[in-house]
Amino acid sequence: MRRNTPFLVLALPAILATASGCARGPEETRDGSLRVVATTGMIAEAAARIAGDRAVVTGLMGPGVDPHLFKASEGDVSRMAEADLVLYNGLHLEGKMVDLFERMAARGDRTVAVADAIPEDSLLRSEQFSGSHDPHVWFDPALWRLAVLRVAEALTAADPASAEAFAGRRDAYLAEMDSADAYVRRTIARIAPRDRVVVTSHDAFGYFGRAYGFEVRGLQGLSTAAEAGTADVQDLAEFVAERRIPALFLETSVSSRGMEAVLAAVRSRGHDVRLGGTLFGDALGSPGTPASTYPGMLRSNAETLAEALARE
């Protein structure tokens, strides 16, 4: 995976030491609220929904940001060092930032990898990285429930006095997730089993495929750090042409160049495939859009897939 800038690696100890000197506990913030930093939008949203007015939640990775390639700035490091709680996905989704989280945990900062709540036997193995697992766990709502529960536990540990309020908002958010899961199942029911094939920019939808009965193929592997080569494009094009798959999908956080190359290669084989739309993979949608929330992202992806793959 791609590494952070040498400056941050070398300057990290100094940044942490400086921040620790001015960091304040939760009781010392201006309004008494917790300061929470989360890496991905999915984690930030869960934290904000559960915490309510008891925390100020800062998300580091906004819409369209690829977490595999994300490089923390000096300001990001300072924000994390000054936070009362840092929430991250884990399973190496955040790449080289793992070093930062380990350093923070070693100095006693409250850092939580939310995917650690998921049993190892429920995780998909990574063919790309030996001994690692697929980090895109949010695409199976049943697994992501466990991560959301871990977020609630972490908030409660940081602010025990708000435990009851956190629990109420947690349950309401989980109910929204259940509703979205049911909506996805109703929506994809329009797609015949033989047509449930998702071909995307990178292999982010493995958990989605397992949960909802889709075969998944990605041009790139689990991480976008390694670019796809000509052979990868041709192999995927051959698969699409042989299976007569009707549509390919782009992702909001990945360049469209690779899939456009696959599209051209498939058409050169005589199969008139089309782009079926853009899926939300590693990031939520822009604020104010239907996919700006985790439940909304699930719904949006299901609608895009059904519109492109259902043969009415």
N, C-alpha and C positions, 0 to 999 in steps of 0.2 A: 504494500500500500504506500501511497505517496506520503512523504514526511512533511512535518511542519518546517517553517523556516528556521535556519540555524540560529537566528537571533533569539527566537523564543526558547529554543532548547538551552542555549547558553545563559539567557537572562532569567529563566524561570525561577531559580532559587532566590535571586534578588527580588523579583516581583512578588513572590510569595512572602518573603520576609518583610518587605515594605508594607504589603497589604495587611499582614497579620498584626503589625504594629498599630494600624489605625482601625482594624475591624472592631465592630461592636456586636454584642450579643443581642438577641431579639428584644430584650427589655429596653435596650438603649436606642432603638431606631426611633425616628422622629414621631411616628404615630403608633408605635408598639407592634407593628406588623412584621412578619417574617420576611426576610429577603431570600427568595428562591431563584436559582438559575437552573434552567433545563436546556438540554442540547436540542433535541428535535421538537418540531411543532406538536407532535402527538403527545409527547410527555408534558410539554408546557401547558397544553390545553387541559390535560387531566389534572395537573397540579392547580391551575387557576380555578377550574370548576369546583374542585374539592375544597380548596382553601378559602374561596370567597374573599371577603374583605380582611381576612386574617393574614394575607400575604401579598407581596408585590412579586409577581412572577416574571422573570425575564427569559425569553427564549432566544438562544444563540443562532439557530438556523431557521430562517424564514422561508416563505414560499419559494419554490424553485431551487432551493439550496441542496446540493448533493452532500450528504454527511460523510460519504467515503472520501471525498476530496477536501472537506472543510479544513481550513487552517485557522486556528484561534489567533486572534490579534492580541497585542499587549493589553488592550482594553478589556477583551474577553477574559483573559487570565486574571486581571485585577478584579473584575466583577465576580468571578467564581471564588477568588480568595476572600472577598469581603462578604460573601453570602453566608446565610445561616444554614442553607441546605443546597447541595448541588445534586441534580438528578440527571442521569444519563442512561442510555439504552444498555450498553455493554455488548458482549459477544463480538467485540472488535468493530462494531458499526462505525464508531467514531475514529477509527484508525489510530494515528500516532497520539491522539489526545489521551489514550490509555495511560501513557507515561505521566501525564499531568494529574490524572485522577489518582494514580497510585501515590504520587508525591504528596498530594493533598491529604489523602487518607492517612499516610504515614505521619503527618504532622498533627493529626487529630481532627481535621476538618470533617464535617458530616457530608460524606459523598455516598450516593446510593445508585447502584446499577439495577434498574428496575427489572430487566430481563432475568436477573438472578433468581427471581421468584418462580420461574418456570422450570419444572422438573426436566432434567437432562434427557430423559427418555421421551419427552414430548418434542424435543428440538430436532430439526432436520440437520443432517450432517453436511458439511461443506466438502464438495469434491475438489474445490480450488485450493483450499487451505487445510492440509492434513491436521486432524485433531481439533478443528474448529467447527462451529455450527453456523447455520444460516441465521443472520441477525434480524431478518425482516419479520419479526414475530407478531407485529401489530396486524398483519393481514389475516390472522385467525382470531376472531373476537373472543373465543373461548380461552385462548392463551393470553390475550391482551388484558382480559379481566384480572388475571393474576398480577400483571404488571401494574394495573391501576390500583389494586389492593395494596401493593407494595408502596406506591406513591402515598396512599392514605396513611399507611403505617409510618412512613418517614415523616410526614407532616405532623402526625400525632406525637411522635417521639420528640419533635422539635418544639411542639406547643401542646403539651398534655391538657391544658385547661380548655382547649377548643375541641377536644376529642368528640364530644357529642355533635357539635355542628359539622365537623368533618365527616362523621359517619352518615349524617343525613344527606349531605350533598353527594357523598360517594355513592350511596344507594340510588339517588336520583340519576346520577350520571350512568351508572351501570344499567339502569332501566332503559335509558336512551340507547345505549349500546345494544341491548337485547332487541329493541325495536328495529334498529338498523340492520341487525343480523337477519331478522325475520323478513325485512323488506328485500334484502339481497336475495334470499332464497326464493321469494315470490317472483322477483324480477328475472332471475336467471332460469327459472322454470320454462321461460319462453324459448330457451336455447336447447336444441336436441342434443342428447349426450354425445353423439358423434361429432358435433360441431363445437364442443367445449374445449377449445384449444386457444391458449393465450400466447401470442408471439410478441415479445416486447424488447425494449432496448437492452435491459439487463435482467438477470435472473432474480428478480425481487419478489415474485409472486408465488413461490413454492408453497408457503403456508396457505395462501388463498386457494391454490389448486387442490391441496389436500383437504381443506375444509369444505370446499364447494364442488368438488368433482371435476376439476379442469386439468388438462395436460398443459404444462407450462414450458415454453422455450424462450430463452433470452439470448440476444446476440452476444452480450458480454456476460461474464460470470456474476457471482454474488457481489463483487466489488466492481466499481467503474474505474478503479485506479489503473487497471491494465486495459489498454485499448484493443478492440477487436481487429484482427488482421483480415486479409483478403480471403484466406481459407475459411475463416469463421463466417464471413458473409456468404460465400458460395455454399458452404454446408447447410446453413440455415435456409438459403434460397431453395436448395434442392428439397429439403424437408417440406417447405411450404408448397412447392409446386407438385410434389408427389402426392401430398395429402389433399390438394385442392382447397387449401384453407382460404376463406374469402377475405380476411382482413388482418392487417398488422397494426400494432399499436405503438404510439410514441409515449414517452414519459415526461412529465413536467420538469424533472430535475436532471435530465440527461439530454445531451445534444441529439438532434434529429438526424445528423449526417449518416450515422451507421444504418439506421432503419431505411433511410432513403436509398442507400446503396443496395440493401436487401430487396427493396421494392423493385428497383430497376433490374436486378439479377433474376428475380422471379418472373417478371414480365418478359425478359429475354428468353425464358424457357417456355413461353406460350401460355402462361397462366395469368389471367387478368385480375391480380390481387389489388386491393385498395388499402389506403390508410383508414382504419376504423375509428380514429379519434385519439385523444390523449388521456392517458391514465395518470392518476396521482400515485406515485410509488413511494419515494423516500421523504416526501414533504407534503404538507397540507396545501390547500388553495389559498388565494389572496383573501385578506379580510373582507367580509361582506358578501363573499361568494358562497354557493351551496357547499363547496368542498373545503371551507375554511375550518370546519370542525372534523373530528375523527368520525363520528357517525355520518356526517354529511359526505365525507370522502368515500366511505364504504358505499353509500347510496349512489354517488356520482359514478364511481367505477362500474358498479353493476349496470347502471343505465347505459353507459357507453358500450359495455360488452354486449348487452342484449340488443341494442340498436344495430350493432355491426354484425353480430353472429347469428341472430335469430332469422330463420328463413320462413317468413310469413306465408 
